[in-house]
């Protein structure tokens, strides 16, 4: 009978089977989402979230390992020989005070690690990602006649700080558990209508570098600037000069962003300080563009310092943080395959081709190892019906709230369809 299974006197299609199974789980999945949303935890502190996620996977019949890279969870759903597909979701939330007005809005406050407190909110959809992953586990676990192989379903900590994926790989993800032939992920999109998905072939999200620059001068009295080498003026000149990297040093066909997000220097109106600190975020796609942008930053701030007469022993210090988030690249062959499957399952008008963006996502790490695992990350729309996507609250907004029913159904259906395509019944 192949793909069909008998329901009454008629043979059900895979789509009908998945829809039936989802409907039976929908109410409890909605409740799970509300509970996860109301109890968020910050990066590397996802203790209770990890426990709940692990319990849900065990209940769905998976073999579960906890404590991978501190709070990471790995669940295995085995169904005979066949391909291995990794499905990743993320566990952590953001330090924001929620203003959605939802009945189940987060009111949690936790230590900020600096002696104070901060509010916490799932403002990037990780609560929905987890709920969708649990939904997929429940559906696949009861449709084993439809597929063959192994699903490696992981709950990853610390996506928001860009180090959780690297942590799980360092803790032996590809050595302790089956190595994947493909890796899948899904992320909420705050600019697409709920019930639709977005597909990007090639670069999806950018390299993210954090760079600290210390501009050193010779301080003194504000009334006698001629006796100083003013790092505040040097900072102003450097900030403007850094913008020429995009306009004059990188091809117009390549994307790069150089943003100075923080400037700190001085203590009083009439004191010229000894130094000024800048914090930069640099975004790019191609490795060679990233390297050129960083080299240009070093050259420009040094050149500005020389022009300002800064002594050689007080040249600027430029520190590129070691753990950057690499660009996320959707494997073109896998992306075209998944796009075709999604059009079949959802209908072509619900599958949108969208542009890459300059945000960051550490799902990219799973494809950068020696195994060179092909990746596919899918956007799922969240904007409520009747709301203009251009005016909807974006990701990381304290008002971000997906329209749950169509978003979750689309997410579970899409991920299940992708897995059934990659894990066919032989």
N, C-alpha and C positions, 0 to 999 in steps of 0.2 A: 504493500500500500504506500510505501515511500513516505512522502511528507504528510499525507493526510492521516487524520485519526478520526475515528467514528464518533459522532455525537448524535445520538438517536439513530435515525436512518440515513442521515446525510454526512458526508465527509467534510469536516471543517478545514479551512485553509489555515496556514500558519498565522496570518493576520487575525483571523477570527479567534483562534486559540489564545493568542496574546491579549487581544481585547477582552476576552472573557475572563482570563486570569487577572488582568489588571482591575477590571470592575470589581472582582471579589476582594481585592486588596485595597481598593481606593480609599475607603473610609479610614482604615487603620493607618494608611500611609499619610493621609492628611493630618491625623492626630500626631503621628511621629514628627511630621514637619513642624507642627505648632510647638511641640515640646522641645525640639532641637532649637528652634528659633528663640524660644524664651530663655534658654540656658546656654548662651554662647561663652566661649573661653578663648583667651588670647593665644597667640602662637607660642609653641613649646609648653603650653600649660593646659592642653586639651585632655586632661585626665578623665573627667566624667564623660565627656563627649566620646572619647575612645572606648570607654567601657560600654556605653550604650550602643555604639556602632558595632562593636564586637559581639554583643549579646544578640543584636538583630541578625547578624550574619550566621551565628550559631543556630538561631531559631529557624533560619532558612535552610539549614542543612550543610553549611560550609564547614570545612576544617579551618579553625581560626588560630592564628598566632598573634599575640599582642607584644607590646614593648619594643617593636622594631623602631630604631632611632627614637627612643624615649616613649613616644605616644602613638607610633604608627601601628596600624592594624593590617594584617594580610589574611585574606580568606581564600580558600581553594575550593572550587566546585569542579570535581572530576567526573567525567562521564566517558570513560574508555579512551582508547588511543585517538590521537588527532592533534590538530594545532593547539597552541597555547596562546591565549589572548589576555592581555592585562587590561583591566578597567580601573582607572584611578579616580578617586574623589578626594576632596580636601576637607579638613576638620576645623580649621581655626576661624576666628572672627576678628573684628576690628575694634580699636578703642574709640568708640563713638557713642553718644547719647541718642538713643532711638527716638524719633519724632514721627513715626508712621501713624500713630493713633490706633494701631491694631489691638484687639482685645488680648492677644498673646504677646504683645511687645515686650522686649527685654527691659528689665529694670535692674539688671545686675551691675554691681560695682565691685571692682577687684583692685588689688595692689598694682600700681604702675611701675613698680621696681625702683622707684626713686623716692620712696618715703611717703607718697601720696596715693590717691585713688583715681581710677578712671572708670567711666561707663564702658560697657561692651555691647556690641551689636553685630549680628550677621547682616552686614551691608553689602556683601559681595556674592551672596547666593550659595555659600557653602552648605547651608542647611538644606537647600533644595538639592544640591549635588548629592549629599549623603542619602537623602530620602529616595532620590531616583535610583541610586546604586542598590539600596535595599530592595526597592521594587523590582529591579532587574533580577536580583538574586532569587526573590520569591517566585517570579514568573519562570525563569529558566529551571529552577529546581523542581518544578512540577511538569515541565515539558521536555523531559529528557529523551523522549522519542523523537524530538525534533532536531537534536544536535549531538555532536560527538567531539570530545576533546577536553580541554581544561581552561577554566576561567580563573585568573588570578585577580581578585578584587581587593584593592588596597584603599585604606583610609589614611591619607598622608597628613602629617602635622606641618605647621609652619610654612604654608604656601605664601602667606601675606608678607613674610620677611624674606622669601626667596631662598630658603635653605633647607626646607623639609625634604624635597625630592633627593637632593644631594646626600642628606643624612641617611635616608633609607637605602640608597645605593651603597653608601659606605658601610652600612650595617649588613651588607650581604644579600640584598634583595634578589639579585640575579644569580647568586651562588646558593643560597639557602632554599630557594623556591624555584619552581619550573621557569626556565627562561622563555620569555614571550616571543612569539613570531610577529605579533602586532601589539601596539599599545593604543588604547582609546581613552578619551576624556571628553567631558562636556562642561560648558561654562555658560552661565546666565549672560544674556545680552540685553542691556537696558534701552536699546534703540530699535528693537524688533518687536512686532506684535506677538502677544502670547498665542501659542498655537503654530508658530512658524519656527524654522531653524535657519541658521546662516552657515554657509560653507565657504571656506577660503582655501585655495590651492597654493601651496608654497608658503611664504612667510605669513604668519598670522599675527604674531606679537613680537616685540622688539628685544634686542639686547638692552639690559638695564645696568648702567654703571653709576655708582656713587663715588664722587671725587671730592676730596677735601683739599683746599688750597689755603696756605698761610702766606699772606703777603706781609713781608717784614720791612719796616722803615726805620727812621730815627726820630723818636718822639721829642716833644718839647712843648713850650708855651704856645697857645693859640694866637697870641699877639705877635709872635716872632717866627712866622713860618719859614722865613729864609734860613733859619738856623736848624731846620729839620729836614727830613725826607718823609713827606706825608703819605702814609699808607692808605689813608681814606681816599685821597685823590687818585692814588695808584689803583685802588679797588674800582673806583668809578670808571677810569680809563680802561681797565682790564675787562670789566663786565661788558662794556660796549664793543671792545675789540674782539671778544670771544664770539660775538654774533656774526662776525665775518667768516667764521668756519663754515657755517651753513650757506652763506650767500656767495662766498668767493673761493672756497677751498674744496668743496664736495660737489660732484656732478649734480646738476639739477634732476637727473634721473634716479639718484639715490637718496634715500631718506635718512635724515639725522636731526636730532633735537639736542641743543645745548642750553640748559636752563640753570640759572643761578637762583637757587631757592632760598638761600639764607646768607645774610651778610651781618657779621658781628664785629664791632670794633669800637674802642673808645669808652670813656666813662663819664666825661663831663664836657660842658660846652667849650671851655677854653683850654682843653688839653689835647694836643695832637698825640695819638697813641703810638706805641712801638709796632703794633701789628694789627691786621684785620684778617678775619677768617671768612672764607667763602665755602659754601656747600653747593655742589653741582649735581644735577642728574643729567646723564648723557644717554640718549636713545638712538639705536641704529638697528639695521638688519644684517648687512653683510659684515663678515669678520674684518675685511680690509678697510671698510668705512669706519668701523669702531676703532681700529688701530690708528688710522690717520687722524681721527678726531681727538683722541687722547694725546697723540704726539703734538698736534697743533695747540692744544691747551697748554702743554708744557712750554712750547716755544713762545707762545704769545705772552704769557705772564712773565716769563724771563725777559723777553724783549721789552716789555713795558717797564719792568724794573730797571733795566739798563738805561733806557731813555730817561727815567726819573732820577738817575744818579745814585741808585741804591748800591752800597758797597758789595763787592763780590761775596763777602762772608755773610751777607744778609739777603741773598737771592731767595726767591719764593720756594716754598716747599709744596710739592704736588704729590698727594697720596691717593692712588686708586685702590679702593677697597678690594681685597682679594676675592671675595665671593660675590661675583656679579651674576645676574640672571641672564642666561643666554637666550637668544631669539628662538621662538617656537616656529618650527617649519613643518607644515603638513606635507607628508610624502605625496607627490602628485598622483602616482598610480593608485595608491590606496584611497586618496581623496576622491578621485573620479569614480572609483568603485563604490565607495560609501555614498557619494552623491546620487548615483543611479539607484541604489537600494532605497534611499530615503524618498526619492521621488515616487518610487513604486508604492511604498508603504504609506506615505503622507499625502501624496499628490504633488505634482510639479509646482503648483502655485504656492505651496507652503514651504518650499525649499528655495531660499534666496541665496544668490551669490553676493557676498559682502566684501568690503575692502579690509585689508590688514590695518591694524591700529598700533600705536606706539606704547601701549601698556605692556606690562610684563607678566610672565606666568612660568613657573619653574617646571611644569610638565615637560618642557623641552629637554630636561636632563635625562629623561628615560630613553631618548634617542641618541644621546651623545656618547654612550659607552662603546666599548669594543664590539659589542653585539650589533650595533647599528640598527636598532629596532625601528621599523617604520611607524610613524605617529600619525594619529588623526584626532584633532580637537574640534568639537562641534559647538557652535553657538546655539543656544536655545532662547527664543524670544520670551520676554516677561511682561511687556507693556499691556496694561488692561485695555479691553475693548472700549472704544469711545475716547481714549486718550491719545493725543498726538504724540508719537514717539519722540519728536523733537523737543517736546516740553516735559517729558517724563523724568522723574528723578533718576540720576545715573548711578552706576556702581560706586560704592564708597560714600554715597549720600546717606544722611541719617533719615531720609524719607523713602529709601528704596524698598519697595514691597512688590514682589511678583504677583501676578494674578494666578493663584495657586492651581486651580482645577485644570485649565488648558495647558499651563506650563508643565506641570508634573506629568500629565498624561502624554504630552508630546515628548518629554525627556525620556520617560520609561520606554515608550514605544520605539523611539529612535535608537536608543542604546541596544535594546533587545533585537531590533532588526539588524543592526550592525553585527552583533555577535552571531546571530543565526546565519548571516552571510559568510562570516569567517570561520564558523564551526559547523560546517554542513554535515548532515547525516550521510555516512558513506553508503 
